[in-house]
Amino acid sequence: MRKILPGDAEIPLRRQVPLGLSPDRDRRRPLWVDGDPSVLRLPAIGIVGTRQPSAHGLASARAIAATCVAEGWVVVSGAARGIDEAAHEAALGAGGRTIGVLPSPAPGGLRQGARRLGGRMLSAGALISDRPPGTPPAAWSFVARNSLLAALTDGLIVVEAPEGSGALITAEAASEFGLPLAFVTAPYGAKSAVGGLSWLARAAEPTLLPPDVLPPQLLVDDQGLRAWLRVCAASLREDRAVRAPQDTLPVAAPTPGGLRGLILHALGRAGAAGLTEGDLLGVSEGVEGALPSALTLLALQGLAEQRGGRWRVCEGAVLRSRA
C-alpha cells in the first residue's frame, strides 16, 4: 500500500485542487492506495447509488458501467452493497478498470461480502482511502469517502438515491468541483430514487449551483449516456501528471457552491462570534438532513471549524473564486 499526496507524480493536474481541499500545504489530503496508482491518471466516471436498489437500478448500473468501459473510462464507486457493487462487477466483466473508494483501507474498509470483489479490483485498478492503514471506519469517514469519490472522477452518475443517501453528498461535492453530473430515470413510484430526483429538481434553482457548473442531466437511454460522456471528455482539463514544485501547489480551495457555500457565507457574516448548528438550520431549509454532512465536509476541507459549540470560518482559510 502506498501513501500519495496532491502534488505527487501520480496525481494529474485536474485532480490537484479537489484532492488538496486546503490552502495549507501541511493539510493536503493524503491517499492510501492499494493496487495500481497509475489508474488515477486515467479519465474516470463515478457511478453511485443506494445499497437497496430496485431491479431497474441494478440493471441500469450494470449497463452504464459497461458502456463507460467501452468508451474508455475507468469506473469509480464506493464498493458498497447495491449500486456500487453492480457498477464494479460490470466494469470488471467488460474487461475494464475500476477504483473502489473506501471509508478506511482494506480489508477493514470492505464489508465481509465484498472481500472477493476487492481482490478482483486490485488486479484491474485500485482500492483507495484517505485514512491510514489499520484505522477502522468511523461515521464521519463515510461522509469523507463520498467527497473523495467525487474528487477522483471526471463526471458522476447517480443511479438511485433515496433522501439522505450518501450518494447525494457525493453529488453535491461533484457539483462544487465543477464536474458534469447525471441522474438516471427511475421506475414509477420507486422510493429508492426520490432523493436523486429531488436533488435534480433543486438544481434548477440558481442559488444551488455555481455559475460555471453545467446543469445535471437526466439519462434515459444509452444514446443519452454516450452524449453525456462526450461532454465529460470535452470538459477534461490537462491530465498530464506532474510533480509540482512546492511553490506551485494550489494555494486556495475552490469556494464551495450549494449548501456549503450558503453556510460559509453565513459564517463569514457572523465573524468571530460564530453560529451554532441551530442557527444554521434556516440556511439548510428544504435540504432535509443535509446540514450535519455539509458541516463535516467543510471541516474536512479546512474551511470551517467548531469550537465551544459554535461554528466559524477557519482562521487563514483562503477561498478561490470560481469567476
Contacts in CASP RR format, 6 or more apart in sequence:
PFRMAT RR
TARGET T0000
AUTHOR 0000-0000-0000
METHOD contacts of the structure
MODEL  1
MRKILPGDAEIPLRRQVPLGLSPDRDRRRPLWVDGDPSVLRLPAIGIVGT
RQPSAHGLASARAIAATCVAEGWVVVSGAARGIDEAAHEAALGAGGRTIG
VLPSPAPGGLRQGARRLGGRMLSAGALISDRPPGTPPAAWSFVARNSLLA
ALTDGLIVVEAPEGSGALITAEAASEFGLPLAFVTAPYGAKSAVGGLSWL
ARAAEPTLLPPDVLPPQLLVDDQGLRAWLRVCAASLREDRAVRAPQDTLP
VAAPTPGGLRGLILHALGRAGAAGLTEGDLLGVSEGVEGALPSALTLLAL
QGLAEQRGGRWRVCEGAVLRSRA
1 32 0 8 1.000
1 33 0 8 1.000
1 34 0 8 1.000
1 35 0 8 1.000
1 105 0 8 1.000
1 133 0 8 1.000
2 32 0 8 1.000
2 33 0 8 1.000
2 37 0 8 1.000
3 30 0 8 1.000
3 31 0 8 1.000
3 32 0 8 1.000
3 33 0 8 1.000
4 10 0 8 1.000
4 11 0 8 1.000
4 30 0 8 1.000
4 31 0 8 1.000
4 33 0 8 1.000
4 37 0 8 1.000
5 11 0 8 1.000
5 28 0 8 1.000
5 29 0 8 1.000
5 30 0 8 1.000
5 31 0 8 1.000
6 15 0 8 1.000
6 16 0 8 1.000
6 19 0 8 1.000
6 20 0 8 1.000
6 28 0 8 1.000
6 29 0 8 1.000
6 249 0 8 1.000
6 250 0 8 1.000
7 16 0 8 1.000
7 28 0 8 1.000
7 242 0 8 1.000
7 243 0 8 1.000
7 244 0 8 1.000
7 249 0 8 1.000
8 243 0 8 1.000
9 241 0 8 1.000
9 242 0 8 1.000
9 243 0 8 1.000
10 33 0 8 1.000
10 37 0 8 1.000
10 38 0 8 1.000
10 40 0 8 1.000
10 41 0 8 1.000
10 241 0 8 1.000
11 19 0 8 1.000
11 40 0 8 1.000
11 241 0 8 1.000
12 40 0 8 1.000
12 41 0 8 1.000
12 238 0 8 1.000
12 239 0 8 1.000
12 240 0 8 1.000
12 241 0 8 1.000
13 237 0 8 1.000
13 238 0 8 1.000
13 239 0 8 1.000
13 240 0 8 1.000
13 241 0 8 1.000
13 242 0 8 1.000
14 154 0 8 1.000
14 236 0 8 1.000
14 237 0 8 1.000
14 238 0 8 1.000
14 239 0 8 1.000
15 40 0 8 1.000
15 151 0 8 1.000
15 152 0 8 1.000
16 244 0 8 1.000
16 249 0 8 1.000
16 250 0 8 1.000
17 177 0 8 1.000
17 250 0 8 1.000
17 253 0 8 1.000
17 254 0 8 1.000
17 320 0 8 1.000
18 150 0 8 1.000
18 151 0 8 1.000
18 177 0 8 1.000
18 254 0 8 1.000
19 28 0 8 1.000
19 29 0 8 1.000
19 31 0 8 1.000
19 148 0 8 1.000
19 151 0 8 1.000
19 152 0 8 1.000
20 28 0 8 1.000
20 29 0 8 1.000
20 250 0 8 1.000
20 253 0 8 1.000
21 27 0 8 1.000
21 28 0 8 1.000
21 29 0 8 1.000
21 151 0 8 1.000
21 253 0 8 1.000
21 300 0 8 1.000
21 301 0 8 1.000
21 302 0 8 1.000
22 28 0 8 1.000
22 29 0 8 1.000
22 253 0 8 1.000
22 301 0 8 1.000
22 302 0 8 1.000
22 303 0 8 1.000
23 250 0 8 1.000
23 251 0 8 1.000
23 252 0 8 1.000
23 253 0 8 1.000
23 316 0 8 1.000
23 317 0 8 1.000
23 318 0 8 1.000
24 302 0 8 1.000
25 246 0 8 1.000
25 249 0 8 1.000
27 302 0 8 1.000
28 249 0 8 1.000
29 130 0 8 1.000
29 148 0 8 1.000
30 130 0 8 1.000
30 132 0 8 1.000
31 128 0 8 1.000
31 129 0 8 1.000
31 130 0 8 1.000
31 148 0 8 1.000
32 105 0 8 1.000
32 128 0 8 1.000
32 129 0 8 1.000
32 130 0 8 1.000
32 131 0 8 1.000
32 132 0 8 1.000
32 133 0 8 1.000
33 40 0 8 1.000
33 126 0 8 1.000
33 127 0 8 1.000
33 128 0 8 1.000
34 105 0 8 1.000
34 106 0 8 1.000
34 122 0 8 1.000
34 126 0 8 1.000
34 127 0 8 1.000
34 128 0 8 1.000
35 122 0 8 1.000
35 125 0 8 1.000
35 126 0 8 1.000
35 127 0 8 1.000
36 125 0 8 1.000
36 126 0 8 1.000
37 126 0 8 1.000
39 74 0 8 1.000
39 97 0 8 1.000
39 99 0 8 1.000
39 125 0 8 1.000
39 126 0 8 1.000
40 99 0 8 1.000
40 126 0 8 1.000
40 152 0 8 1.000
41 239 0 8 1.000
41 241 0 8 1.000
42 73 0 8 1.000
42 74 0 8 1.000
42 97 0 8 1.000
43 72 0 8 1.000
43 73 0 8 1.000
43 74 0 8 1.000
43 154 0 8 1.000
43 232 0 8 1.000
43 233 0 8 1.000
43 236 0 8 1.000
43 239 0 8 1.000
44 73 0 8 1.000
44 74 0 8 1.000
44 75 0 8 1.000
44 76 0 8 1.000
44 99 0 8 1.000
44 152 0 8 1.000
44 153 0 8 1.000
44 154 0 8 1.000
44 155 0 8 1.000
45 68 0 8 1.000
45 73 0 8 1.000
45 74 0 8 1.000
45 75 0 8 1.000
45 76 0 8 1.000
45 153 0 8 1.000
45 154 0 8 1.000
45 155 0 8 1.000
45 156 0 8 1.000
45 157 0 8 1.000
45 229 0 8 1.000
45 232 0 8 1.000
46 75 0 8 1.000
46 76 0 8 1.000
46 77 0 8 1.000
46 87 0 8 1.000
46 149 0 8 1.000
46 153 0 8 1.000
46 155 0 8 1.000
46 156 0 8 1.000
46 157 0 8 1.000
47 61 0 8 1.000
47 64 0 8 1.000
47 65 0 8 1.000
47 68 0 8 1.000
47 75 0 8 1.000
47 76 0 8 1.000
47 77 0 8 1.000
47 83 0 8 1.000
47 84 0 8 1.000
47 87 0 8 1.000
47 156 0 8 1.000
47 157 0 8 1.000
47 159 0 8 1.000
48 77 0 8 1.000
48 78 0 8 1.000
48 83 0 8 1.000
48 84 0 8 1.000
48 87 0 8 1.000
48 146 0 8 1.000
48 149 0 8 1.000
48 156 0 8 1.000
48 157 0 8 1.000
48 158 0 8 1.000
48 159 0 8 1.000
48 161 0 8 1.000
48 166 0 8 1.000
48 167 0 8 1.000
48 170 0 8 1.000
48 171 0 8 1.000
49 61 0 8 1.000
49 82 0 8 1.000
49 83 0 8 1.000
49 84 0 8 1.000
49 158 0 8 1.000
49 159 0 8 1.000
49 160 0 8 1.000
49 161 0 8 1.000
49 165 0 8 1.000
49 166 0 8 1.000
49 167 0 8 1.000
50 82 0 8 1.000
50 83 0 8 1.000
50 160 0 8 1.000
50 161 0 8 1.000
50 162 0 8 1.000
50 165 0 8 1.000
50 167 0 8 1.000
50 192 0 8 1.000
51 80 0 8 1.000
51 81 0 8 1.000
51 82 0 8 1.000
51 83 0 8 1.000
51 84 0 8 1.000
52 82 0 8 1.000
52 192 0 8 1.000
53 61 0 8 1.000
53 82 0 8 1.000
53 83 0 8 1.000
53 86 0 8 1.000
53 159 0 8 1.000
53 160 0 8 1.000
53 192 0 8 1.000
54 160 0 8 1.000
54 186 0 8 1.000
54 187 0 8 1.000
54 190 0 8 1.000
54 192 0 8 1.000
54 193 0 8 1.000
56 186 0 8 1.000
56 187 0 8 1.000
56 190 0 8 1.000
57 83 0 8 1.000
57 86 0 8 1.000
57 159 0 8 1.000
57 160 0 8 1.000
57 184 0 8 1.000
57 186 0 8 1.000
57 187 0 8 1.000
57 192 0 8 1.000
58 82 0 8 1.000
58 83 0 8 1.000
58 86 0 8 1.000
60 159 0 8 1.000
60 160 0 8 1.000
60 184 0 8 1.000
61 82 0 8 1.000
61 83 0 8 1.000
61 86 0 8 1.000
61 87 0 8 1.000
61 90 0 8 1.000
61 159 0 8 1.000
62 86 0 8 1.000
62 87 0 8 1.000
62 89 0 8 1.000
62 90 0 8 1.000
63 90 0 8 1.000
63 222 0 8 1.000
64 87 0 8 1.000
64 90 0 8 1.000
64 157 0 8 1.000
64 159 0 8 1.000
64 184 0 8 1.000
64 219 0 8 1.000
64 225 0 8 1.000
65 75 0 8 1.000
65 86 0 8 1.000
65 87 0 8 1.000
65 88 0 8 1.000
65 90 0 8 1.000
65 91 0 8 1.000
65 94 0 8 1.000
66 90 0 8 1.000
66 91 0 8 1.000
66 93 0 8 1.000
66 94 0 8 1.000
67 222 0 8 1.000
67 225 0 8 1.000
67 226 0 8 1.000
67 229 0 8 1.000
68 75 0 8 1.000
68 91 0 8 1.000
68 229 0 8 1.000
69 75 0 8 1.000
69 90 0 8 1.000
69 91 0 8 1.000
69 94 0 8 1.000
69 95 0 8 1.000
69 96 0 8 1.000
69 97 0 8 1.000
70 94 0 8 1.000
71 226 0 8 1.000
71 229 0 8 1.000
73 154 0 8 1.000
73 229 0 8 1.000
73 232 0 8 1.000
74 91 0 8 1.000
74 96 0 8 1.000
74 97 0 8 1.000
74 98 0 8 1.000
74 99 0 8 1.000
74 125 0 8 1.000
75 87 0 8 1.000
75 88 0 8 1.000
75 90 0 8 1.000
75 91 0 8 1.000
75 96 0 8 1.000
75 97 0 8 1.000
75 98 0 8 1.000
75 99 0 8 1.000
76 98 0 8 1.000
76 99 0 8 1.000
76 100 0 8 1.000
76 101 0 8 1.000
76 149 0 8 1.000
76 152 0 8 1.000
76 153 0 8 1.000
77 83 0 8 1.000
77 84 0 8 1.000
77 85 0 8 1.000
77 87 0 8 1.000
77 88 0 8 1.000
77 98 0 8 1.000
77 99 0 8 1.000
77 100 0 8 1.000
77 101 0 8 1.000
77 149 0 8 1.000
78 84 0 8 1.000
78 88 0 8 1.000
78 100 0 8 1.000
78 101 0 8 1.000
78 102 0 8 1.000
78 145 0 8 1.000
78 149 0 8 1.000
79 85 0 8 1.000
79 88 0 8 1.000
79 100 0 8 1.000
79 101 0 8 1.000
79 102 0 8 1.000
79 110 0 8 1.000
79 114 0 8 1.000
79 117 0 8 1.000
79 118 0 8 1.000
79 121 0 8 1.000
79 127 0 8 1.000
80 111 0 8 1.000
80 114 0 8 1.000
81 111 0 8 1.000
81 114 0 8 1.000
83 159 0 8 1.000
83 160 0 8 1.000
83 167 0 8 1.000
85 114 0 8 1.000
85 117 0 8 1.000
87 98 0 8 1.000
87 159 0 8 1.000
88 98 0 8 1.000
88 100 0 8 1.000
88 117 0 8 1.000
88 121 0 8 1.000
89 117 0 8 1.000
91 97 0 8 1.000
91 98 0 8 1.000
92 98 0 8 1.000
92 120 0 8 1.000
92 121 0 8 1.000
92 124 0 8 1.000
95 124 0 8 1.000
96 124 0 8 1.000
97 124 0 8 1.000
97 125 0 8 1.000
98 121 0 8 1.000
98 124 0 8 1.000
98 125 0 8 1.000
99 121 0 8 1.000
99 125 0 8 1.000
99 126 0 8 1.000
99 127 0 8 1.000
99 128 0 8 1.000
99 152 0 8 1.000
100 118 0 8 1.000
100 121 0 8 1.000
100 126 0 8 1.000
100 127 0 8 1.000
100 128 0 8 1.000
101 128 0 8 1.000
101 129 0 8 1.000
101 145 0 8 1.000
101 148 0 8 1.000
101 149 0 8 1.000
101 152 0 8 1.000
102 108 0 8 1.000
102 109 0 8 1.000
102 110 0 8 1.000
102 127 0 8 1.000
102 128 0 8 1.000
102 129 0 8 1.000
102 145 0 8 1.000
103 109 0 8 1.000
103 129 0 8 1.000
103 131 0 8 1.000
103 137 0 8 1.000
103 138 0 8 1.000
103 141 0 8 1.000
103 142 0 8 1.000
103 144 0 8 1.000
103 145 0 8 1.000
104 129 0 8 1.000
104 131 0 8 1.000
104 134 0 8 1.000
104 135 0 8 1.000
104 136 0 8 1.000
104 137 0 8 1.000
104 141 0 8 1.000
105 127 0 8 1.000
105 129 0 8 1.000
105 131 0 8 1.000
105 132 0 8 1.000
105 133 0 8 1.000
105 134 0 8 1.000
105 135 0 8 1.000
106 118 0 8 1.000
106 127 0 8 1.000
106 129 0 8 1.000
107 115 0 8 1.000
108 134 0 8 1.000
108 136 0 8 1.000
108 137 0 8 1.000
109 129 0 8 1.000
109 137 0 8 1.000
110 118 0 8 1.000
110 127 0 8 1.000
118 127 0 8 1.000
121 127 0 8 1.000
128 148 0 8 1.000
128 152 0 8 1.000
129 145 0 8 1.000
129 148 0 8 1.000
130 144 0 8 1.000
130 145 0 8 1.000
130 148 0 8 1.000
131 137 0 8 1.000
131 141 0 8 1.000
131 144 0 8 1.000
140 296 0 8 1.000
140 300 0 8 1.000
142 166 0 8 1.000
143 166 0 8 1.000
143 169 0 8 1.000
143 293 0 8 1.000
143 296 0 8 1.000
143 297 0 8 1.000
143 300 0 8 1.000
144 296 0 8 1.000
144 297 0 8 1.000
144 300 0 8 1.000
146 166 0 8 1.000
146 167 0 8 1.000
146 169 0 8 1.000
146 170 0 8 1.000
146 173 0 8 1.000
147 169 0 8 1.000
147 170 0 8 1.000
147 173 0 8 1.000
147 297 0 8 1.000
147 300 0 8 1.000
149 170 0 8 1.000
149 173 0 8 1.000
150 156 0 8 1.000
150 170 0 8 1.000
150 171 0 8 1.000
150 173 0 8 1.000
150 174 0 8 1.000
150 177 0 8 1.000
150 179 0 8 1.000
151 173 0 8 1.000
151 177 0 8 1.000
153 174 0 8 1.000
153 179 0 8 1.000
154 179 0 8 1.000
154 180 0 8 1.000
154 232 0 8 1.000
154 235 0 8 1.000
154 236 0 8 1.000
155 174 0 8 1.000
155 179 0 8 1.000
155 180 0 8 1.000
155 181 0 8 1.000
155 182 0 8 1.000
155 232 0 8 1.000
156 170 0 8 1.000
156 171 0 8 1.000
156 174 0 8 1.000
156 179 0 8 1.000
156 180 0 8 1.000
156 181 0 8 1.000
156 182 0 8 1.000
157 181 0 8 1.000
157 182 0 8 1.000
157 183 0 8 1.000
157 184 0 8 1.000
157 219 0 8 1.000
158 167 0 8 1.000
158 168 0 8 1.000
158 170 0 8 1.000
158 171 0 8 1.000
158 181 0 8 1.000
158 182 0 8 1.000
158 183 0 8 1.000
158 184 0 8 1.000
158 196 0 8 1.000
158 199 0 8 1.000
159 184 0 8 1.000
160 167 0 8 1.000
160 184 0 8 1.000
160 186 0 8 1.000
160 190 0 8 1.000
160 192 0 8 1.000
160 193 0 8 1.000
160 196 0 8 1.000
161 167 0 8 1.000
161 168 0 8 1.000
161 171 0 8 1.000
161 192 0 8 1.000
161 193 0 8 1.000
161 195 0 8 1.000
161 196 0 8 1.000
161 199 0 8 1.000
162 191 0 8 1.000
162 192 0 8 1.000
162 193 0 8 1.000
162 194 0 8 1.000
162 195 0 8 1.000
162 196 0 8 1.000
163 194 0 8 1.000
163 195 0 8 1.000
163 198 0 8 1.000
163 288 0 8 1.000
164 195 0 8 1.000
164 288 0 8 1.000
164 289 0 8 1.000
164 290 0 8 1.000
165 195 0 8 1.000
165 196 0 8 1.000
166 293 0 8 1.000
167 196 0 8 1.000
168 195 0 8 1.000
168 196 0 8 1.000
168 199 0 8 1.000
168 290 0 8 1.000
169 293 0 8 1.000
169 297 0 8 1.000
171 181 0 8 1.000
171 196 0 8 1.000
171 199 0 8 1.000
171 216 0 8 1.000
172 199 0 8 1.000
172 258 0 8 1.000
172 259 0 8 1.000
172 260 0 8 1.000
172 290 0 8 1.000
172 294 0 8 1.000
173 297 0 8 1.000
174 181 0 8 1.000
175 181 0 8 1.000
175 203 0 8 1.000
175 209 0 8 1.000
175 210 0 8 1.000
175 213 0 8 1.000
175 216 0 8 1.000
175 257 0 8 1.000
175 258 0 8 1.000
176 210 0 8 1.000
176 254 0 8 1.000
176 256 0 8 1.000
176 257 0 8 1.000
176 258 0 8 1.000
176 260 0 8 1.000
177 254 0 8 1.000
178 210 0 8 1.000
178 212 0 8 1.000
178 213 0 8 1.000
178 214 0 8 1.000
179 235 0 8 1.000
180 214 0 8 1.000
180 217 0 8 1.000
180 228 0 8 1.000
180 231 0 8 1.000
180 232 0 8 1.000
180 235 0 8 1.000
181 203 0 8 1.000
181 214 0 8 1.000
181 216 0 8 1.000
181 217 0 8 1.000
182 216 0 8 1.000
182 217 0 8 1.000
182 218 0 8 1.000
182 219 0 8 1.000
182 225 0 8 1.000
182 228 0 8 1.000
183 196 0 8 1.000
183 197 0 8 1.000
183 199 0 8 1.000
183 200 0 8 1.000
183 216 0 8 1.000
183 217 0 8 1.000
183 218 0 8 1.000
183 219 0 8 1.000
184 193 0 8 1.000
184 218 0 8 1.000
184 219 0 8 1.000
185 218 0 8 1.000
185 219 0 8 1.000
185 220 0 8 1.000
186 192 0 8 1.000
186 193 0 8 1.000
186 197 0 8 1.000
187 193 0 8 1.000
199 216 0 8 1.000
200 216 0 8 1.000
200 218 0 8 1.000
202 208 0 8 1.000
202 286 0 8 1.000
202 287 0 8 1.000
203 209 0 8 1.000
203 215 0 8 1.000
203 216 0 8 1.000
204 215 0 8 1.000
207 258 0 8 1.000
207 262 0 8 1.000
208 257 0 8 1.000
208 258 0 8 1.000
208 259 0 8 1.000
209 215 0 8 1.000
209 257 0 8 1.000
209 258 0 8 1.000
210 255 0 8 1.000
210 257 0 8 1.000
210 258 0 8 1.000
210 322 0 8 1.000
211 322 0 8 1.000
211 323 0 8 1.000
212 322 0 8 1.000
214 231 0 8 1.000
214 235 0 8 1.000
217 224 0 8 1.000
217 228 0 8 1.000
217 231 0 8 1.000
219 225 0 8 1.000
219 228 0 8 1.000
251 318 0 8 1.000
251 320 0 8 1.000
252 318 0 8 1.000
252 319 0 8 1.000
252 320 0 8 1.000
253 301 0 8 1.000
253 302 0 8 1.000
253 303 0 8 1.000
253 317 0 8 1.000
253 318 0 8 1.000
253 319 0 8 1.000
253 320 0 8 1.000
254 319 0 8 1.000
254 320 0 8 1.000
254 322 0 8 1.000
255 261 0 8 1.000
255 264 0 8 1.000
255 319 0 8 1.000
255 320 0 8 1.000
255 321 0 8 1.000
255 322 0 8 1.000
256 264 0 8 1.000
256 298 0 8 1.000
256 301 0 8 1.000
256 303 0 8 1.000
259 283 0 8 1.000
259 284 0 8 1.000
259 287 0 8 1.000
259 290 0 8 1.000
259 291 0 8 1.000
259 294 0 8 1.000
260 294 0 8 1.000
260 297 0 8 1.000
260 298 0 8 1.000
260 303 0 8 1.000
262 283 0 8 1.000
262 284 0 8 1.000
263 280 0 8 1.000
263 283 0 8 1.000
263 284 0 8 1.000
263 291 0 8 1.000
263 294 0 8 1.000
263 295 0 8 1.000
263 298 0 8 1.000
263 304 0 8 1.000
263 311 0 8 1.000
264 298 0 8 1.000
264 303 0 8 1.000
264 304 0 8 1.000
264 313 0 8 1.000
264 319 0 8 1.000
266 275 0 8 1.000
266 279 0 8 1.000
266 280 0 8 1.000
266 283 0 8 1.000
267 274 0 8 1.000
267 275 0 8 1.000
267 304 0 8 1.000
267 311 0 8 1.000
267 312 0 8 1.000
267 313 0 8 1.000
268 313 0 8 1.000
270 279 0 8 1.000
270 312 0 8 1.000
271 312 0 8 1.000
271 313 0 8 1.000
272 312 0 8 1.000
273 310 0 8 1.000
274 310 0 8 1.000
274 311 0 8 1.000
274 312 0 8 1.000
275 310 0 8 1.000
275 311 0 8 1.000
275 312 0 8 1.000
276 309 0 8 1.000
276 310 0 8 1.000
276 311 0 8 1.000
277 291 0 8 1.000
277 292 0 8 1.000
277 295 0 8 1.000
277 309 0 8 1.000
277 311 0 8 1.000
280 291 0 8 1.000
280 295 0 8 1.000
280 311 0 8 1.000
281 291 0 8 1.000
283 291 0 8 1.000
284 290 0 8 1.000
284 291 0 8 1.000
284 294 0 8 1.000
295 304 0 8 1.000
295 306 0 8 1.000
295 311 0 8 1.000
298 304 0 8 1.000
299 305 0 8 1.000
299 306 0 8 1.000
302 314 0 8 1.000
302 317 0 8 1.000
303 313 0 8 1.000
303 314 0 8 1.000
303 317 0 8 1.000
303 319 0 8 1.000
304 311 0 8 1.000
304 312 0 8 1.000
304 313 0 8 1.000
304 314 0 8 1.000
304 317 0 8 1.000
305 311 0 8 1.000
305 312 0 8 1.000
305 314 0 8 1.000
306 312 0 8 1.000
END
